[in-house]
Amino acid sequence: MKKDILSRAALTLAVALYSTTGVYAADTMEINLADSVRLAMENNRTIKQSAADQTSAEWQLRNARRATGLTLGWQTTANHVGGARYENADSSAYTNNLSASYPLYSGGRNENTIEARRYATNVADFTLERTKQSIRFDTMQQYYRVLQTRNNIDVQEDSVRRLKVHLDNVNAQYRVGTVAKADVLQSQVNLANAEQNLVNAQANYDVAMATLNNLMGIPTQTKLNIKDDLRYTKYNLTEEACQAYALQNRPDHLAALYSVKRAKAAMSAAKAGYRPTVNAQVVKYLSGNKPFKDNSDEYWTAGVSANWNVFDNGVTEAQVNQYKAELQKAEEVLAKNEEDIQLNVRQYYLNLLAAEKNIHTMKVAVEEAEENYKIYQVRYSAGVDTNLNVMTAEEKLNAAKVNYYTALYNYNTNKAALDTAMGVPVDMSAYAYSEEELKSHSLQKSREAGALKPDTVVDSPIKHEDGSSAPAVPK
């Protein structure tokens, strides 16, 4: 635990150094999956944009709430008066009106506007959480990509090593006249191809690392020291359980649901145009030929004023129909969102099962290809088989290892994609948030109910230095 705290402190310090100086003290950073996700959460600009939308929604809600309270106003005018009547009099005229107003009845506009904007803030909260989930997936996928490309380097290095040993064997037999020159040339070509594949694998690894750095918001040239390895961990949930969890927890699904509620409240607010409004009002009047003096007239009024726009030339009806159309659209978005969730979950769940089968299949294939290559090597050395068969066996072994690591990558990536399709939370439990909102209609209580602990561990299907490991792959 202490070691983990020190590691996080070092990572935070490195990021702080970059933000203030623009450079890192070291070119290499030790990092794990949780660190990469945390850096992405802190630095990603898409998340910051979504957070700004959330803040904007909060201020719009506050604006709507303030519209229901007491307002104070002051109006003043200063005029110069001319004409024969005022030739021998003071030609200045001043008026000051101080008023206080409080809305007693808005026809439902104020109440429904507050409700609509509260729902809009709920939507912004869900959208921010969903954005974080998407960025988490992008980061995890790229992290696994780095691990996959690193594994591919190992595969290509093994291939180069095998082909060099084989070329030495071919040259030795050629020198004693037991094989033809063509075997030497063929082995040299295959080794050159393998060396080229190694160079490409290294380039792919560097590109994958730079892309991950970009997602984390650190310099792309930073070298990452990742001690994790791709591994297989059994996923025990059924598809039905995943579907049920997704429909309860996907933030974008709940955002679509609250968008429907917002549209209903906005339509109700628009219908207030059919009704009168009533305000309590107190006004103090001052007028005269001196500023702020009542040497001419002074009085006050207190009472209630009502206003009813009996005919507005169809403006209210048009607004109501506009929001009715927006409500219909929101309902269609909600229905489409539910269909998409079911498709996403099924797609990634089936992909996960396929990758799981491929892992076991390719593990066996690697072992068989390894044995097959050894047999052809022995047969060639004994002079009872061809160099072509040895090269073919080596290529099949190489392909089997690449396919094995690809299956591991696909499994881990589809696991992360399935978690994202289900709405596994990052900072907020959308389900707990929504349940509290339905109960209390309080934004603050909903946020408190949905908030997760800051140190919630990212679920990772990769191994750490705890003794666990992936299925063995023969070297």
N, C-alpha and C positions, 0 to 999 in steps of 0.2 A: 504493500500500500504506500509506504514511504517512498519507495523507488518510483512508483507511478506518479506521485505528487511532484517529485523532483523533475521527472521527465516532462511533465506538463509545464512546470515553471520554466524549464530550459526552452521549450518550444515557444512559450509566450514571449520570453525575452528575445528570442531570435526574430519573431514577428515584429516586436517593438523596435528592435534595431533597424529592421528594414524600413519600417514606416517613418523613422526619424532621419535615417542616413541614406536610405535608398540602396544599401548593400548589406549583404550578410557577412558576419565575421568569418564564416566558414563556407566552403563550397559544397559541403555535404551535410545533409540533415537526416537524422534517424527519425523514422516515422512509422506509425502503424495505421490501421484502418480508421480507428476512432479519431486519431489526430488529423487525418486527412479530411474526414467529414467535418470536424470541428472548425478547421481552418476555412473550409468552403462556406460554412454557415456564417462565419465572421466577415468574410471578404467578398462574397459573391454579390455582384451588382444587381442581378435580377431580384435577389432577396431584398436588397435595400430599396428597390423600386416598389416592391409589394408592401414593404413596411411604410413607405411614404403614402401609399394609397390608404393604408390602415389609419394613419394619423389624420389624413384628410377626412376620412369618414367620421372619425371621432369629433373633429371640429364642426362638421356639418350637423352632427347630432347635438352638440352643445349649442349651436346656433338655433336649432329648432326649439330646444328647451327654454332658451332665453326669451324667445318670442312670446311665451305665456306669462311673463312677469310684468312688474311695474316698469313703466317708462316715464322719464322726465324730459321735457322739452322746453326750449327757450327760443322765442322768435322776436327779433327786433328789426325795426325799420327807421331810417332817418331820411327825411325829405325836405327839400326847399320849396316853399309854397310861393307862388307868384299871382299877380292879378290886382285889379284896382282895389278890391276889398282889403288887401293886405299891405297896401302901400305904407301905412303908418304903423304897422304892427310887426311883431317878430315873425319873420318869414320861415322859421324852422318848425318842423313837426316831427315828433318822435313817438313811437309806440313800442311797448315791450309786453309780450305775453309769456307767462310762465305756466306750463301745463303739466299735469300728472295724469297718466291714463293706465287703466288696468283692464285687460280683456275678461269679460264675464262669460261670453259665449261666442264661439267662433264657427258654429255650425258643424263642429267636428274636425275642422281643418287642422287646428294646432295639435290636437291629440293624435290624429292619424299621421300627421307629418312626423311627429316625434317617433311614433311606432315604426314608420317606414324607414326612418334614418337609423333607428336602433337595429332593425333587421339588416340594413345596409352595412352597418358596422360589424354585425355578426358575419356577414358574407366576407368582409375584408379580413376578419380574423381567420376564417376558414381558408381563404385564398392564400394568405401568408403561410399558413401551416402546409398547405398543399405545395406551394412553391418550394418550401424547404425540403419536403419529401422528394420532389423531383430533382432538386440539386443533390440531395443525398444519394439518390440512385445514380445520377450521372457521375458523381465522385467515386462511388463504390465500383461501378462498372469500369471506370478508367483505372482504378486501383488494381482490379483483377486483370485488366489488360496489361498493365505493367508486369504483373506476376507471370502472365501467360507468355509475353515476349521474352522475359528472362528465362523461362523454361525452354523456349525455342532456341535460345542461344546455347543452352546446355545440350540440347539435342544435336544441333549443328556442330558443336565442338566435339561431341562423341563421334559424329559421322566423320569429321576430318581426321580424328585420331585413328579410327578403324581403317580408313582408306589409306592413311600413311603407312600403317603397319602392313596392310595388304600390298601396297606398292613395293615396300621393301622386300616382301616375300616374292613378288612377281619378278623384280629385278634380280634377285638371287637365283631364281630358276632360269631366267633368261641368260644369265652369265654362264650357266652350265649347259645351256642349250636344250632345256626340257620344255620351254614354252616359246611361242613366237613373239616377234617384235610387236605385233598387233595387240597382244595382251598388255604390254607395257604402255603403249599409247592409250589404249582404252582406260587403263587404271589412272593414268595421268590426267586424262580429260575428266574423269569422274571426280578425282580429287580437286581439280580446279573448280568444277561446278560446286562441290561441297564448300570450298573456301569462299566462293562468291555468295552462297546461301548464308554462310556465317556472317559475312559482312552485312548482308541485307537484314539478317536477324538482329544484329547489333544496332543498325540504323532504326529498325522498327521499335526496338527497346528505347532508344534515345527519344524518338518522337512520342512514344507513349508516356514517357516520364515528363517530357516538356508539356504535354497536354494536361497531365494530372497537376503539374505545378500551376498551370494557367487556371484550372478550376479552383485550386486552393488559394489563388491570389498571391503567389510568391513568384520570384524570378524564374523564368522558364529554364535558365541554365543551371539551376540548383540540382545537384546530384542527390538522389534519395537512397538512403540505406534502409532497405525493407527486409526484415528478417522473417516475414511471414511466407508461407507456401500455400498454394491452392490445395484444398483438400475436399473430401467428400464427407458430409454429415447428413444422416438420414433425416428427411423431412416427414414428420408424422401426421400432419393435418390432412383431412380429406378435402376434396374439392367442395363439397357441400358446406363444410365448416368455413372454408376460405370465402365462399360466396356470401354467407351470412355475416361474417365479420366485416367484409368490405361494405356491404349495404348499411351497416351501422356506423362504420368508422371512417369511410372515405370523406375527407374534408370537402372536396369539390362536389360530392353528392349532397352533403348537408348545405353547402353554399347554394346549390341549385334549389333546394327545398326552401331556404330562407329568402331566396330571390322571388319565389312565388309569394311568400308572405309579404315581402316588401311591395310587390306589385299590387297586391290586394289592398294594403294600407294606403298606398299612393292613390288608388282609384277612389277609396273612401274619402280621402282628403279632397280630391277634386270635386266630389259630390257636394262638398260644403258650399260650393257656389250657388246651389239651389236654395240655400237657407240664409236667414238673416244673421248679422253679427251684432253683439251687444257689448259696449264698453262703459265702464265707470270712469268719469273724468272730472277733474278739478282744474279751473283756469283762473289765473290772476292777471288782470289787465291794467296797464299803466299807459297813459298818453299825455302829451303836453308839448310845449315848445322848448323844454330842457331835457337833456338825456337823463333817463332813470328818475324823472320827477313826475309827480301826479298833479301838477299845478293846473291841468286842464280836466282830466278825467281819471278815475280810479274805481275799479269794481272787481268782483270775483264771481265765478259761477261754480256750482258743484251739482253733479247729477249723472244721469245715465243717457247714453246716446245709442240709438239702434240704427242699423243700416241694412236695407234689403234691396239688392239689385234685382228688381222684379223681371226686367227684360235685359239680357246682356247680348242679344243678337246671336245666340247659340254658342257663345264662347265656352261656357261650362259644359254643355253637351259634347262639344268637340274634345275638350280635355278628358272628360270621362271616357269617351270612346277611344281616345289615344291610350289611356292607361289600361283599358279593357283589352286592347290588342297586345299591349306589353305583357299583361297577365297571361294571355293565351300563349305568347311566345315563351314566357318563363315556364309554363306548364309543359310545353313541348320539350324544352331544354332539359327539364327534370326527367321526363320519360326517356329521352335519348341518353341522358347520362346514366340512368339505371341499366339500360341495354348495353351501353359501352362497358360499364363496370363488369357485368356478367361475362361479356366477351373477353375482356382483358384478363380476368381471373382464370377463366377456362384456358385461354391461349397460353399463359405463362405456366399454369399448372401442368398442362400437357407437355409443354416444352421441357419442364423440369423432369417429368417422368422419362421423357425420351433421352435427355442428357444423362439421367441416372443409369438407364440401361446401357447407354454407350460407354459410360465409365467402366462398368464391369466387363462389357464385351471387349473393349480396347485394352484393358489390363491383361486379359487372357491373350489377346492378339499380340501384345508386346512380348509376352513370355514366349509364345510360339515363334514369333519372328526372330527373337534372339537365338532360340535353339536352332531354327532353320538356317540362320546365317552361319552359326558355328559348324553345322554339318557340311554346308557347301564349302566353307573355308578348308576343312579337313580333307574333303574329297578333292578339291583343287590342288592342295599341297601334295596329295597322293597321286595326282595325275590322272584321276578318273572322272573329272568334271571340267566344265569350261569356265573361263573367266566371266563370261556373260552371265552365267547363273549366279556367281558370287556377287556381281554388281547388282543384279536384280534382287537378290536376297537382302543386300544392304539397303537398297532403296525402300524395300517393303518394311524393313525394321525402322528406318528413319520415319517413314510415313505413319507407321503404327504409333510411334512415340508422339509425333505431332498430333495425331488424332486423339490420343489419350489425354494430352494436356488441353486440347481444344474442348473435349467433353467435360473436363473439370471446369474450364473457364465458362462454358455454356451453362453448366449446372449452377455454379455460384452466381453468375449474372442473372439467370432466370429466377433463382431464389430471391435475389435483390429486387428483380422486376415484379415478382409475385407479392413481395412485401409492400412494394409501392402501390401495386394494384389493389391491395387490401386496405391501404391507408394506415399501415403501421406508423405510429406517431414519431415525431422528432422532438418537438417541444410542447405539444398540446394534444390531449386526448379529445378528439372532436366529439366522440360519443358522450363523455362525461360533461363536456361543455354544453352540448345540446340539451342533455337531460336537465341540467340546472337551469338553463334558459327557459325551458318549458315550464319549470316549476316556479321560478322567482321573477322571470322577465327582467333580470338585473344583469347588466353587462359586466359589472365588477365581480359579482358572485359567479357568473358563468366562467369568466377568465380564471378565477381562483380554483374552481372545480376542475377545469381542464388542464391546468398547468402541471407539467411533469417536473420531477426533480432535475436540477441542472446536470447531475452526474449520471443520468440514465445511460447505460452501456449500449452501444450499437451492437445489434445482433450480427455476429460475424461467423460465416461458415469456413473460416480459414484458421489454420493452426498457429499457435504461438509457441514459445519455448516451454511447454508444459509436458512434453513427452508424447503428446498425440501426434499423429502423422497421417499423411495420405497413403493410399494403397501403394505398395512399393513398385517402382518401375526399374527393371533391370538396366544396368549401365552397359 
